[in-house]
Amino acid sequence: MDETFWTVEFEGATGVSAGVMMFTKGKIFGGDSGHTFMGNYDGESKLKGKISIHQFVPGSNAIGMHGDYELDFSGIVEEKTMTATARVVGHPGNKLTARLTKVSDLPEERSEWSPAGREDTVADEKRR
């Protein structure tokens, strides 16, 4: 499950939405057209976690929330799909379902992407 990139489709009481999510080393990063998602997860085929949603474009979303909020979620991974349910922290009646489709495993770290490799490149360019 670790080190993966997914598309995600949400369905809530007030509509649907779609975005992308990365799961890496127990952390979640993602977003859609108006929100960023950052959180934590635990598990392999059965996941649980918490996601903080930050709104950067005005308006409501698939569950009718405005502004920033947190979700508690649980999900089941089967091959290249994941199904999940989430509830707004402090508002358990406000929930959504999500279907995620695996796009790719994330690449392994490459030495030229490391800070040391990058500094060497900058130093080499300055010498020219």
Buried (B, 14 or more C-beta within 10 A) or exposed (E): BEEBBBBBBBBBEBEEBEBBBBBEEEEBBBBBEBBBBBBEBEBEEEBEBBBBBEBEEEEBBBBEBEEEBBBBBBBEBEEEEBEBBBBBBEEEEBBBEBBBEBBEEBEEEEEEEEEEEEEEEEEEEEEE
